Amino acid sequence: MMDRALGFLVSALLGCLALFTLAVPARTGTVDCEAATGPVASAVCHGKTLPELDRQLQVSLGAAKAALSDGAICLSEDEARWEAEVRKPCGDNEDCLRRVYLERLAALNEVLPEDRRPAELDLPQVPVLVTALPPAPEAKGEPVGGPFAVTGQLVEKGGDAEASGIAIRSLVGRTTVILPAAHANDGPAHAALVAAVKSAGETLFRIEGNMNPTTGSLAMNKCRFVYRLPE
């Protein structure tokens, strides 16, 4: 009798465990729900809308990396920064998490192929990523300082992007080189920047990267992110 009762209890516990395993997916996008712990993981894995947003972010990141290919390493680096500096401070606040997820998806939207964009989501107006320029092998070993950012208009340095490179002219008139002609190649990340400067007009952009403390300009041996600002 005791053995039968014990067997029934074990079966019931195993059944509950199986149901729990089915209810919590092993991986919902960027968060591994089997391994991750903490308030963010709890909210993302068990929230009403966050699991789908997290899955969509994983899809968008993969598509963005494929689209920029040579800039994929920069997107991985930037995603780690976003998770630590933007998502993590939300804790288990679902409203905060939903906001930062939508902003992240909106920022990545432009680099995605049309058929990979989340058309069903109402994305906010935010600076959108145009390209992520990978570190230039030619600049290996150059000194690297802290964060560096410039807002302004994209310009063809010397009036010729292919011959002289691409720069950004700040709101106070200072010109900062983004991509020297000597570092340019035919990769998707560089091609996206060339296309942007040719159609930029009066549009404002923001360049983010690291400073070269020797030149006081962008460090070319680190990733550089080019965002188009909302009009």
N, C-alpha and C positions, 0 to 999 in steps of 0.2 A: 504493500500500500504506500509506504514511504517512498519507495523507488519510483512508483508510478507518479506520485505527486511531484517528486523532484524532477522527473523527466518532463512533466507538463510545464513546470516552471522554467526549465532551461529552454524548452521549445518556444515558450512565450517571449522570453528575453531575446532569443535569437531573431524572432519575428520582428520585435520592436527595433532591434538593431538594423535589420534589413530595411525596414521602412525609413529609418532615420538616414541611412546611407543613400537611399533613393531620393530623399527630400533635399539633401545637400549635395549638389554636384561637385565632383572632384575639382573641377576647374571652371570658373566663370570668368573667362577673359583674362585680365591681368592679375587676378587674385586666385591663388590656389587654396580652395576652401577646405581641403583636407589638411594642409600643412600650416596655413597662415593663422596667426592669432592676433588679438588686439581689437580695439574698437572699430577701426576702419574695415577690417576683414569681416567682423561680425555683421556690420551694417550692409556691406556689399553682398555678402553671401545670403543674407536672410531678408533683405529689404524688398519692398514691393516692386520698385522700378529699377533699382540699382543693378541687379544682376544683368538685366538686358543692356543697360548703358555700359556696363563693364565689358560685356561681350562685344558690343559695337565698337568700343575703344580698341579692343584687341584686333578686330577686323580692320579698323581704320589705320592702326599703327602698321600692321602687316602690309596693307596696300600702299601706304605712304613710303615705307622702306623700299618696296619693290619699285615704286615710281621714281624715287630719287637714287636708288641703288648705291652709287658711290657716297651718298650722304647718309646712308642707313646707320652707320656707326654713330653719327651725330644725333639721330633721332633716338637711339637707345640711350645715349648719354643724357639727352634732354628729358626722356621719360623718367629716368631715375631721379633727376632733379625735381620734376613735377610731383612725383609720388612723395618725396621727402618734404618739399617746401610748400606745396599747394594742397595736395590731398590729405596728407597725414594730420595737419592742424585741424581738419574738420572733425576728427575723432569719429564718433558714431552718429553725428548730426546728419540725418538723411537729407535735409534741405540744403545744407552746405555742400554735401557730397554731390547731390544732383546738380547744383549750380556749377561746381568746378568740372564735373564730367562734361556737361553741355558746353562749357567754355573751351575745354580741351578739344572736344570733337569739332567745334566751330573753327578753332585755330588750325586744325589739320585738314579741314575740308577741301581747301583749294588745290592741294597737291594730289588729291585722289582722282582717279579716273571717274568720269561721270556716273558709270554704273555701280561704283562702290560707295557713293556718297549716301549718307542716311537721310533720304528725302522725307521720311515720315516724321523726323524730329524738327521741332521749332528751335533752331539754333540762334543764340544771341549774336549781336554785332560785337566782334572783338578783332584785334589785330590778327590777320591770317598769315600763316606761314607760306612763303613763296618758294623758298629753298633753304637747304642746310648745306653749307659748303664744308667739305671735309678738310682736315689739316693738309697743308701743302707740303709734300716731301721736300721741296726746295728750301723750305724754311725750318727744317729739322734742326734742333739745337738752339734756336733763337730764344731769348729770355721771355718768360711769361709772367705777367702780373695779375692783378685782380680783374673783376668784371668791368666791361667796357661797353657802352651803348651810345648810339648816335641816332637822332631823328632828323630826317631831311628828305631831299629829293635825290633819286638815283640819276647819275650822269655818266656819260661815256668820257672817261679821262682823256683829255686831248682831243675830244670830239670823235674818237674812234675806239669802240669797245674792243675790237679784235687786235688793234695795234698797240693801244695804250692801257687797256684795262677798264674796270668799272669802279666807280667811287660813289660816295654819298656826300652831298653838299648840305651841311647842317643849316639850321634856321638862322644862324649868325654868320653864315658864309664860309665856314671852314670846310675844306674838302678832305675826306678820309678815304683812302683806297680800301676797297673790299676785296677785289680780285685783280691782282696785277696781270697784265697780258702774258708775262712769262710763266705764270702758274696755271693759265687756262688750259682746259682740255675739252674733249667732245662728250664728256659724261653728262648724264641727265641733270645733276645738281648745278653744274655750270651753265648748261643750256637753259635751264629755267631762269637763271639770273639774267642772261643775255636777253631772253624773251621779255622779261619784266622791264628792263631798262628801255627797250625799244617801244614799249607801249605805256610807259609810266606817265607821261605828260606832267601835270602838276601834282600828281598823287604823292602823298607823304608815306615814307617807309621808316622802319626802325630796324637798325642793325644791332645785334647783340653778340658779344663774344668776350674775349679777354684782351687786356692791354699788353702791348710790348713796351715795357718800361724804358727801353732805350730810345725808341722812336716816339713814344707817346701816342701811338696809333694802334690799330688792330693787330693782334698777334696772328700771323698767318699759319702758325703751326698748331692752332687750335680751331675747333669748329666755330663757324660764323653763321648765325641765323638771320634770315632776312624776312621781315614781316611787313605786309602792307596794312596801313592803318585805315580804320573805317572813315568814310567820307562824312 
